Amino acid sequence: MIADDVASELELLGVTSVSPGMSAVAIKLARALDAIESGDAPTSQAVVADKLTAIMTKLRGLAQPATEGDGVDDIAEQREKRRSEARKRAAGG
């Protein structure tokens, strides 16, 4: 269902606390789109889909940019550097 996908994306984006109103509208639009029968009212589907796309674009713009790695990745990288240096010293290099 579209509403489930939108809710999952909003959670991943982390924008619900930043913009709860727009997030709620996105969910409501997605539910409305889910409620329209597949063969019924293609114009209505298009209008709702267009509005949902517009609001999701705005919400994606509010999301914090993804950072490369996290603290755990940094620690693992530092550990690998230390191990590499220790192997070089042990090999006489």
Residue frames as a rotation matrix with the C-alpha (Angstrom) as fourth column:
MET 1
0.573 0.819 0.000 0.00
0.819 -0.573 0.000 0.00
0.000 0.000 -1.000 0.00
ILE 2
0.120 -0.511 0.851 1.18
0.447 -0.737 -0.506 3.49
0.886 0.442 0.140 -0.81
ALA 3
0.723 0.210 0.658 0.43
-0.409 -0.637 0.653 4.81
0.556 -0.741 -0.375 2.68
ASP 4
0.903 -0.430 0.018 2.73
0.266 0.589 0.763 2.20
-0.339 -0.684 0.646 4.23
ASP 5
0.234 -0.843 0.484 5.52
0.942 0.075 -0.326 3.08
0.239 0.533 0.812 1.80
VAL 6
0.256 -0.077 0.964 5.12
0.070 -0.993 -0.097 6.80
0.964 0.092 -0.249 2.49
ALA 7
0.931 0.116 0.346 5.13
-0.328 -0.149 0.933 6.22
0.160 -0.982 -0.100 6.26
SER 8
0.678 -0.733 0.047 8.31
0.670 0.643 0.372 4.15
-0.303 -0.221 0.927 5.94
GLU 9
0.069 -0.661 0.747 10.01
0.776 -0.435 -0.457 6.82
0.627 0.611 0.483 3.86
LEU 10
0.546 0.184 0.817 9.01
-0.239 -0.901 0.362 9.54
0.803 -0.394 -0.448 6.32
GLU 11
0.975 -0.212 0.062 10.52
0.012 0.330 0.944 7.50
-0.221 -0.920 0.324 9.12
LEU 12
0.355 -0.889 0.289 13.76
0.930 0.368 -0.011 7.04
-0.097 0.273 0.957 7.18
LEU 13
0.092 -0.279 0.956 13.90
0.484 -0.827 -0.288 10.73
0.870 0.489 0.059 6.34
GLY 14
-0.366 -0.194 -0.910 13.32
0.931 -0.083 -0.357 11.71
-0.006 -0.977 0.211 9.96
VAL 15
-0.865 0.019 0.501 11.22
0.137 -0.952 0.273 14.72
0.483 0.304 0.821 9.02
THR 16
0.030 0.971 -0.239 8.05
0.645 0.164 0.746 14.00
0.764 -0.176 -0.621 10.98
SER 17
0.186 0.002 -0.983 9.27
0.933 -0.314 0.176 15.90
-0.308 -0.949 -0.060 14.03
VAL 18
-0.802 -0.545 -0.243 10.52
0.418 -0.804 0.423 18.78
-0.426 0.238 0.873 11.86
SER 19
-0.763 0.579 -0.287 7.35
-0.637 -0.598 0.487 19.09
0.110 0.554 0.825 9.83
PRO 20
-0.815 0.444 0.372 4.52
0.152 0.784 -0.602 17.15
-0.559 -0.434 -0.707 11.45
GLY 21
0.083 0.905 -0.417 1.80
-0.348 -0.366 -0.863 18.91
-0.934 0.217 0.285 9.47
MET 22
0.051 -0.135 -0.989 3.25
-0.999 -0.027 -0.047 18.21
-0.020 0.990 -0.137 6.05
SER 23
-0.912 -0.406 -0.055 4.03
-0.404 0.913 -0.052 14.64
0.071 -0.025 -0.997 7.11
ALA 24
-0.511 0.805 0.302 0.42
0.081 0.395 -0.915 14.12
-0.856 -0.443 -0.267 8.20
VAL 25
0.317 0.612 -0.724 -0.85
-0.682 -0.383 -0.623 15.53
-0.659 0.692 0.296 4.91
ALA 26
-0.424 -0.552 -0.718 1.46
-0.889 0.403 0.216 13.18
0.170 0.730 -0.662 3.00
ILE 27
-0.958 0.113 0.262 0.05
0.006 0.926 -0.378 10.19
-0.285 -0.361 -0.888 4.88
LYS 28
-0.118 0.989 -0.093 -3.50
-0.072 -0.102 -0.992 11.41
-0.990 -0.111 0.083 4.32
LEU 29
0.176 0.118 -0.977 -2.89
-0.935 -0.289 -0.204 11.86
-0.306 0.950 0.060 0.58
ALA 30
-0.774 -0.524 -0.357 -1.33
-0.604 0.780 0.165 8.40
0.192 0.343 -0.919 0.36
ARG 31
-0.742 0.576 0.343 -4.33
0.165 0.653 -0.739 6.87
-0.650 -0.492 -0.579 2.13
ALA 32
0.194 0.825 -0.531 -6.67
-0.450 -0.406 -0.795 8.72
-0.871 0.394 0.293 -0.24
LEU 33
-0.158 -0.341 -0.927 -4.72
-0.986 0.108 0.129 7.35
0.056 0.934 -0.353 -3.19
ASP 34
-0.978 -0.189 0.088 -4.94
-0.201 0.966 -0.164 3.84
-0.054 -0.178 -0.983 -1.74
ALA 35
-0.445 0.883 0.148 -8.71
0.047 0.188 -0.981 4.24
-0.894 -0.430 -0.125 -1.32
ILE 36
0.123 0.468 -0.875 -9.35
-0.878 -0.361 -0.316 5.06
-0.463 0.807 0.366 -4.98
GLU 37
0.563 0.153 0.812 -10.19
0.112 0.960 -0.258 1.87
-0.819 0.236 0.523 -6.87
SER 38
-0.413 -0.895 0.171 -7.66
0.283 0.052 0.958 1.11
-0.866 0.444 0.232 -9.60
GLY 39
-0.556 0.233 0.798 -10.17
0.829 0.092 0.551 1.53
0.055 0.968 -0.244 -12.44
ASP 40
0.514 0.844 -0.155 -12.02
0.857 -0.511 0.059 4.47
-0.030 -0.164 -0.986 -10.96
ALA 41
0.980 0.104 -0.172 -11.41
0.124 -0.986 0.109 8.17
-0.158 -0.128 -0.979 -11.44
PRO 42
0.294 -0.934 0.201 -8.02
0.949 0.262 -0.175 8.24
0.111 0.242 0.964 -13.17
THR 43
0.142 -0.211 0.967 -8.11
0.190 -0.953 -0.236 12.04
0.972 0.217 -0.095 -13.08
SER 44
0.858 0.201 0.473 -8.59
-0.410 -0.288 0.865 11.98
0.310 -0.936 -0.165 -9.30
GLN 45
0.784 -0.620 -0.030 -5.72
0.568 0.697 0.438 9.51
-0.250 -0.360 0.899 -8.97
ALA 46
0.118 -0.765 0.633 -3.48
0.820 -0.285 -0.496 11.76
0.560 0.578 0.594 -11.03
VAL 47
0.380 0.088 0.921 -4.33
-0.205 -0.963 0.177 14.86
0.902 -0.256 -0.347 -8.99
VAL 48
0.961 -0.005 0.275 -3.76
-0.270 0.168 0.948 13.12
-0.051 -0.986 0.160 -5.66
ALA 49
0.601 -0.788 0.137 -0.54
0.788 0.612 0.067 11.50
-0.137 0.067 0.988 -6.92
ASP 50
0.150 -0.522 0.840 0.70
0.506 -0.689 -0.519 14.89
0.849 0.503 0.161 -8.14
LYS 51
0.597 0.134 0.791 0.01
-0.501 -0.708 0.497 16.52
0.627 -0.693 -0.355 -4.76
LEU 52
0.958 -0.264 0.109 1.66
0.085 0.628 0.773 13.62
-0.273 -0.732 0.625 -2.93
THR 53
0.376 -0.855 0.357 4.72
0.887 0.220 -0.407 13.90
0.269 0.470 0.841 -5.15
ALA 54
0.228 -0.251 0.941 4.97
0.063 -0.960 -0.272 17.63
0.972 0.121 -0.203 -4.50
ILE 55
0.767 0.109 0.633 4.73
-0.578 -0.312 0.754 17.31
0.279 -0.944 -0.176 -0.73
MET 56
0.862 -0.498 0.090 7.16
0.410 0.791 0.453 14.38
-0.297 -0.354 0.887 -0.60
THR 57
0.274 -0.769 0.577 9.65
0.694 -0.257 -0.672 16.43
0.666 0.585 0.464 -2.62
LYS 58
0.363 -0.080 0.928 9.39
-0.430 -0.898 0.091 19.22
0.827 -0.432 -0.360 -0.06
LEU 59
0.917 0.023 0.399 9.80
-0.380 0.358 0.853 16.77
-0.123 -0.933 0.337 2.82
ARG 60
0.669 -0.733 0.125 12.84
0.742 0.645 -0.183 15.16
0.053 0.216 0.975 1.19
GLY 61
0.188 -0.580 0.793 14.33
0.273 -0.744 -0.610 18.64
0.944 0.331 0.019 0.96
LEU 62
0.573 0.099 0.814 13.91
-0.663 -0.528 0.531 19.07
0.482 -0.844 -0.237 4.71
ALA 63
0.966 -0.180 -0.184 15.69
0.243 0.872 0.424 15.81
0.084 -0.455 0.887 5.53
GLN 64
0.499 -0.866 -0.023 19.19
-0.528 -0.325 0.785 15.96
-0.687 -0.379 -0.619 6.94
PRO 65
0.402 -0.412 -0.818 21.77
-0.807 0.263 -0.529 14.95
0.433 0.872 -0.227 4.36
ALA 66
0.984 -0.092 -0.155 23.01
0.138 0.937 0.322 11.41
0.116 -0.338 0.934 4.79
THR 67
0.425 -0.894 0.139 26.44
-0.872 -0.364 0.326 11.22
-0.241 -0.260 -0.935 6.32
GLU 68
0.305 -0.416 -0.857 29.03
-0.420 0.748 -0.513 8.76
0.855 0.517 0.053 5.19
GLY 69
-0.363 -0.461 -0.810 29.43
0.404 0.705 -0.582 6.21
0.840 -0.539 -0.070 7.88
ASP 70
0.753 0.529 0.392 28.82
-0.168 -0.422 0.891 6.71
0.637 -0.736 -0.229 11.54
GLY 71
0.379 -0.619 0.688 30.78
-0.926 -0.244 0.289 6.44
-0.011 -0.747 -0.665 14.77
VAL 72
0.603 -0.119 0.789 30.98
-0.136 0.959 0.248 2.66
-0.786 -0.257 0.562 14.51
ASP 73
0.882 -0.286 0.375 32.37
0.449 0.261 -0.855 2.89
0.147 0.922 0.359 10.98
ASP 74
0.598 -0.680 0.423 34.94
-0.538 -0.733 -0.417 5.45
0.594 0.022 -0.804 12.15
ILE 75
0.382 -0.429 0.818 36.08
-0.784 0.317 0.533 3.19
-0.488 -0.846 -0.216 14.98
ALA 76
0.741 -0.072 0.668 36.35
0.272 0.941 -0.200 0.21
-0.614 0.330 0.717 12.63
GLU 77
0.848 -0.439 0.295 38.41
0.178 -0.288 -0.941 2.27
0.499 0.851 -0.166 10.19
GLN 78
0.429 -0.701 0.570 40.78
-0.854 -0.520 0.004 3.45
0.294 -0.488 -0.822 12.93
ARG 79
0.496 -0.196 0.846 41.14
-0.440 0.783 0.440 -0.13
-0.749 -0.590 0.302 14.20
GLU 80
0.875 -0.146 0.462 42.00
0.444 0.625 -0.642 -1.36
-0.195 0.767 0.611 10.70
LYS 81
0.686 -0.664 0.296 44.67
-0.296 -0.627 -0.721 1.34
0.665 0.407 -0.627 10.33
ARG 82
0.316 -0.564 0.763 46.25
-0.931 -0.031 0.363 0.33
-0.181 -0.825 -0.535 13.65
ARG 83
0.624 -0.033 0.781 46.20
-0.044 0.996 0.077 -3.35
-0.780 -0.083 0.620 12.69
SER 84
0.924 -0.279 0.263 47.73
0.299 0.097 -0.949 -2.58
0.239 0.955 0.173 9.31
GLU 85
0.472 -0.774 0.422 50.54
-0.686 -0.623 -0.376 -0.60
0.554 -0.112 -0.825 10.93
ALA 86
0.336 -0.309 0.890 51.13
-0.755 0.476 0.451 -3.38
-0.563 -0.823 -0.074 13.46
ARG 87
0.834 -0.024 0.551 51.37
0.278 0.881 -0.383 -5.97
-0.476 0.472 0.742 10.67
LYS 88
0.783 -0.588 0.201 53.93
-0.033 -0.363 -0.931 -3.80
0.621 0.723 -0.304 8.83
ARG 89
0.279 -0.697 0.661 56.04
-0.941 -0.336 0.042 -3.46
0.193 -0.634 -0.749 11.98
ALA 90
0.478 -0.041 0.877 55.82
-0.430 0.860 0.274 -7.20
-0.766 -0.508 0.394 12.69
ALA 91
0.890 -0.134 0.436 56.92
0.427 0.582 -0.692 -7.96
-0.161 0.802 0.576 9.13
GLY 92
-0.002 -0.975 -0.224 59.94
0.779 -0.142 0.610 -5.71
-0.627 -0.173 0.760 9.59
GLY 93
-0.215 -0.025 0.976 58.66
0.872 -0.455 0.180 -2.93
0.439 0.890 0.120 7.39
